[in-house]
């Protein structure tokens, strides 16, 4: 009899846990970073779709609001949102904790087609050329260090489209961002004179989850779901 009661209690707890998630909605702040995330995309972006499908397995509904990147990060501090996504690990700031990778992006060097660019390292690239970057991004350390070391050779754009247009018009000979994003936007905007010179590294795309008591169960759940993938 005791075993039957214990089994029944465990079953009720499991049903309650599933139902508690099934009734839940997660709201995420994001940016337009096509094709990974975008308000006008059918699935709101490839990376957003991966996160949505992952949460759907637990019966969790995902809502995504799109803002300029810095505003998205600021709004994610409020209890209306559980966090912001997609972020590089370097963009997970104090008060947030990073999930494991939901998706992957790349960091690469792009140039204007037909131009000659040669360098031996990231430091050498910044020493020799003016380099376009998106000023609201937190770049990986090697790049961030070079940006600080050569401020006169660093040209910050407000967003990816601005960076693309500057590169296309020759405002700077090279730019550093995700090549997939840049080439997607080039095709979308009818620009055909930029190309990828080199992929420097692959970077995780993580959810920056607000690190507080209200989010503790969500943090643990997302880590478990991604670990089990």
N, C-alpha and C positions, 0 to 999 in steps of 0.2 A: 504494500500500500504506500509506504514512504517513497519507494522508487517511482511509483506512478505519479504521486503528487509532485515530486521533484521534477520529473520530466515535463509535467503540465506547466509548472511554474516557469521553467526555462523556455518552453514553447511560447508562453504568453509574453515573456520578456523579449524574445526575438521578434514576435509579431509587432509588439509595441515599438521596438527600435526601428523596424522597417517603415511602419506607418508614420513615425515621427519625422523621418526624412521625406517620406512620400508627400507630406503636407507642406514641405519647405520650399521656399524660393530663394535662390541666391542671386543677388544683384551685384554686378561687376562694372567698374568704370574702365573704359578702354579708349583707344585712339584709332583714327583712320590710318592704318598701316597696311595697305593692300599689297598682296593678297592674304596676309595673315589675319587681318581684322579690318572691318570696314562696314559702316552703316548702310551703304548702298549695295553691298554684295548680297547675293541670294541667301547664303548661309551665315552672313555677317563675318565671313572670313574662314580660311582653312583651319587656323588654330582655334578660333572660337568654336567652330563646329566640333573639333576634337574634344574640347572641354565640355561642350553641351552633351555630346553623346556619352561621355564618361559619367557625368552626373545623372543623366537620364536612367542609367542602370540602377541607380538607387532611388528613382522616382523623384529626383530633385529637378525643379524647373530653373533654367538659367535666363536671366534678363541682363542685357548688356546695353549700357548707355555710352555714347561716344562724345568725347571732348578733346580739345587740345591736350597734349600729354601732361603738362604740368598741372593743369586744372583737374585732370582725371586723378592724378596722384593726390592732390589736395582733398578732393571730394571723397576719396576712398578712406580718409581718416574718420569720416562721420559714420554713424551706425546705420545709415541708409544702405551702405555698401559693405560687402565682405572683404573687398580688396580691389586691386587693379591688375589688368592682364591685357596683352602679353608683355612681359618685362624681361630684360636681361638680368642676371643675378646682381650686376652692379647697380641696377636701378631699384633694388629692394632696400628702402631706406629705414631709418630708425622708427620703431613702432609697428613694423611689419615683419613677417617671416616668409621665406620663400618656400614654395612647394617644390617637389621634384619637377623635372622637365615634363611639360605637357606636349611640347613640340620643339623643333629645332630651327634656328635661323643661321645665317652666315654673316660674317663681317668681311667685307672685301674692298679692294681699291678699284675705282673706276676711272676712266679717262675719256677725253674727247677723241673720237675716231680720227685716225690719221696723224695724231700727235705722237712724239717720241718721248717716252718716260722711262728712266732707268734709275734703280736705287738698290741698295744692299740690305736695308733694314727700314723699319718704321721711322726710326730716328733720322736716318739718312734721307728718307722721303720728305720729311718736314723740313730738314735743313736745306734741301735743294729746291723745293717747290712750295707754292701756296696750295694748301689743302683745304677743300671744302668739307664741312661737317654739319650735322644738325645740332644746333646749340642747346636744345633741350634734352639731348640724350646723354646718359652717363656711359661713356665708352669704356671698353676694357683698359686695364691699367697701362699697358704698353703704349696705347694710343693716347690715353689721357695724359700720361707723363710727357709725351712729345708735344702735345697741345700746349701744356704749361711751359715747356722749355722754349718753344718757338711761337709765341703769341702773334708775332707779326706775319707768320706764315700760316696762320689758322683763320679761315673765313667761315664764320658761323651763319648758317641759314636758319630761317624760322621753322621750316618743315621740309619734307622730302621733295615736294614739287618745286619749291624755291631752289633747293640744292640741285635738282635735275636741270632746271633752266639756267642756272649760273654756269654749270659745267658745260651745257650745250652751247652757250654763248661765249665760252672761253674766259669767263671771269676768273676761273682757276683751272689749272690743267688736270687736276685729279680731285677725287672726292672719296670719302670713306663712309660707307653705310652698308646695308644689306643689299647685295646685287639683285636678288629676286625682286625686292621692292622697287629698286631703281629701274630695272628693265620692264617691269610691269607698268610702271607709270610712264615710261618712255613710249611704250606702245600705245597706251591709253591717250597720251597727249600728242601723238604723231611726231615724236622726236626720234630720229634714226641715226644720230651722230655721237652716241655714247656707247661704251662697251666696257665689259669687265676685264681688268688687267690681271688681277690676282685675288683669290680667296685667301684671306689671312687666317681665319679660324672659324670653327662652328661654335654657335652659342645656344645655350638652353633658353627656351622661352618658358618662364615660370609664372605662376600666380603669386602676386604679393598680397598675402592675407593679413588683415589687421590683427596684430598680436595682442589680443585681450581675452578676457574670460568668456565673453559672448561668442568668440570665434574658436575656442579651444577644440570643441568637438568637430567643427568643420575642418580645422587644420589636420587633425588626426585622421579623419575620414579621407580627405583628399590624398594625404600621404599614402594611406593604405591602398586606395584605388589605383594610384599611379605605380605603386610598388608591385601590385598584382597584374599589371598590364603585360 
